[in-house]
Amino acid sequence: MKRLAVYCGSASPEDPRYIQLAYDVGAELAARGIGLVYGGGKLGLMGAVARGAKEAGGEVIGIIPEALVRAEVANHDCDELISVSGMHERKQKFTDLSDGFITLPGGVGTMDELWEAMSWAQLGYHSDPVGLLNAFGFYDDLIAFNAKMAQVGFVRPAHQNILISAETMPDLLDKMAAYVPHTPIFKMKAEEL
């Protein structure tokens, strides 16, 4: 994995563990020689993950919609800051530039990015690992919900291991490195669906 997209928000929760977590994730990626591709913002968890990577000597590529550049929230300290027209183009760039995806604790935008990465993997638009950092038990309920979708039959057996979760970054990166791509829907026959 040469570059990983990290999904996280621009919010700064009151609990300082979340900002520190994002900073540590950026630093861990840089220490492993993995470039960071992220949302291009300077605020909240986004700003922290970029600072962590940059201060540890890592590559930082930001992808940000033009409207957020105009709102002056763009991080101009990135090695490369790519301005795009909107969110769809942003997510496509994440996929084009990355070898996998990591989701940190976050809100609605972060969930949108996670579910799209999973959906695109299931369909076959990419075959990269989709990681979920379940720090502090933040995603316990989401992991249970994902298991429920599989149990009921809304996630095919071939796709039940797309979401890779771990409580620590080293464990998550190890699991992602060992990921074996599944058979995407685009390559399945009708009777397999």
C-alpha positions in Angstrom: 0.0 0.0 0.0 1.7 3.2 -1.2 -1.1 5.6 -0.4 -4.2 5.3 1.7 -7.3 7.5 1.7 -8.3 8.5 5.2 -11.9 9.5 5.7 -12.5 11.8 8.7 -14.4 15.0 9.4 -13.6 18.6 10.0 -15.2 18.6 13.4 -13.3 18.9 16.6 -15.1 16.9 19.3 -14.7 18.0 22.9 -13.0 14.7 23.8 -9.3 15.4 22.8 -8.7 11.7 22.2 -10.2 12.0 18.7 -7.9 14.8 17.5 -4.9 12.9 19.0 -6.1 9.7 17.3 -6.2 11.5 13.9 -2.7 13.0 14.4 -1.3 9.6 15.4 -2.9 7.9 12.3 -1.1 10.4 10.1 2.2 9.9 11.9 1.8 6.1 11.7 1.2 6.2 7.9 4.3 8.4 7.4 6.4 6.1 9.6 5.4 3.1 7.4 6.1 5.1 4.2 2.5 5.2 3.2 1.2 8.5 1.7 -1.9 10.2 3.0 -4.8 11.1 0.7 -7.5 13.0 2.6 -10.2 15.7 2.3 -7.8 18.6 2.1 -9.1 20.5 5.1 -7.2 22.2 7.9 -9.8 21.9 10.6 -10.7 19.1 13.0 -9.7 15.5 12.5 -8.8 16.4 8.9 -6.3 19.0 9.9 -4.9 16.7 12.6 -4.3 13.7 10.3 -2.5 15.9 7.8 -0.3 17.5 10.5 0.6 14.1 11.9 1.7 12.8 8.5 3.5 16.0 7.5 5.4 16.4 10.8 6.5 12.8 10.5 7.8 13.4 7.0 5.0 11.8 5.0 3.4 12.6 1.7 0.1 14.5 2.1 -2.4 14.9 -0.8 -5.5 16.9 -0.1 -8.7 16.7 -2.3 -11.1 19.4 -1.6 -14.2 20.8 -3.3 -13.9 24.4 -4.7 -16.6 25.7 -2.4 -14.5 24.7 0.7 -11.4 26.3 -0.8 -13.5 29.6 -1.1 -14.6 29.1 2.5 -10.9 29.3 3.5 -10.8 25.9 5.1 -8.3 24.3 2.7 -4.9 23.1 4.0 -2.3 24.8 1.8 0.5 22.9 3.6 -0.3 19.7 1.6 2.4 18.4 -0.8 -0.4 18.5 -3.4 -3.9 20.2 -2.9 -6.3 19.2 -5.6 -9.4 21.3 -6.0 -12.5 19.5 -7.5 -15.9 20.6 -8.5 -17.9 18.6 -5.9 -18.1 15.6 -3.6 -18.6 13.0 -6.4 -15.4 14.0 -8.1 -13.6 14.1 -4.7 -14.5 10.5 -3.9 -13.5 9.4 -7.4 -10.1 11.0 -6.8 -9.7 9.3 -3.5 -10.3 6.0 -5.3 -8.0 6.8 -8.2 -5.0 7.9 -6.0 -5.2 5.4 -3.2 -4.5 1.7 -2.6 -7.1 1.4 0.2 -9.3 3.4 2.6 -9.3 4.0 6.3 -12.3 5.5 8.1 -11.7 7.3 11.4 -14.5 8.2 13.8 -16.7 10.8 12.1 -20.1 12.1 11.1 -22.4 12.0 8.2 -19.8 12.9 5.5 -17.4 10.3 6.8 -20.2 7.7 6.7 -21.0 8.6 3.1 -17.4 8.1 2.1 -17.2 4.7 4.0 -20.4 3.3 2.5 -19.5 4.4 -1.0 -16.1 2.8 -0.7 -17.8 -0.5 0.5 -20.4 -0.3 -2.2 -17.9 0.3 -5.0 -15.8 -2.6 -3.7 -18.8 -4.9 -3.7 -19.7 -3.9 -7.2 -16.1 -4.0 -8.6 -15.2 -0.4 -9.2 -12.1 -1.1 -7.0 -10.6 -4.1 -5.3 -8.8 -2.2 -2.5 -9.2 -2.9 1.3 -11.7 -0.8 3.2 -10.6 -0.3 6.8 -12.6 1.0 9.8 -10.6 2.2 12.8 -12.9 1.3 15.7 -11.0 3.4 18.3 -12.7 3.8 21.7 -15.5 1.5 20.6 -16.9 4.3 18.4 -18.1 2.0 15.6 -19.3 -1.0 17.7 -22.9 -0.4 16.7 -22.0 0.1 13.0 -20.0 -3.2 13.0 -23.0 -4.9 14.5 -25.3 -3.3 11.9 -23.1 -4.5 9.1 -23.2 -8.0 10.6 -27.0 -7.8 10.8 -27.3 -6.8 7.1 -25.2 -10.0 6.3 -27.2 -12.1 8.7 -30.5 -11.1 7.1 -29.2 -11.6 3.6 -28.7 -8.1 2.3 -24.9 -8.6 2.0 -23.9 -11.7 0.0 -21.5 -14.2 1.6 -18.8 -13.2 -0.9 -19.0 -9.6 0.3 -19.2 -10.1 4.1 -15.5 -9.4 4.7 -15.2 -6.2 2.7 -15.3 -4.1 5.8 -12.1 -4.7 7.8 -12.1 -3.4 11.3 -9.6 -3.1 14.2 -9.3 -1.1 17.4 -5.7 -0.1 16.7 -3.9 1.3 13.7 -1.1 -1.3 13.6 -3.7 -4.1 13.7 -5.8 -2.4 11.0 -2.9 -1.9 8.7 -1.8 -5.5 9.1 -5.3 -6.8 8.3 -5.6 -4.5 5.3 -2.2 -5.6 3.9 -3.4 -9.3 4.1 -6.7 -8.5 2.4 -7.6 -10.8 -0.5 -10.1 -9.2 -2.9 -13.5 -10.9 -3.2 -15.5 -11.6 -6.3 -17.3 -8.4 -7.3 -20.9 -8.3 -8.4 -19.7 -7.3 -11.9 -18.0 -10.7 -12.3 -20.8 -12.9 -10.8 -23.3 -14.8 -12.7 -27.0 -14.3 -12.2 -27.4 -17.5 -10.2 -24.7 -16.3 -7.8 -26.6 -13.1 -7.1 
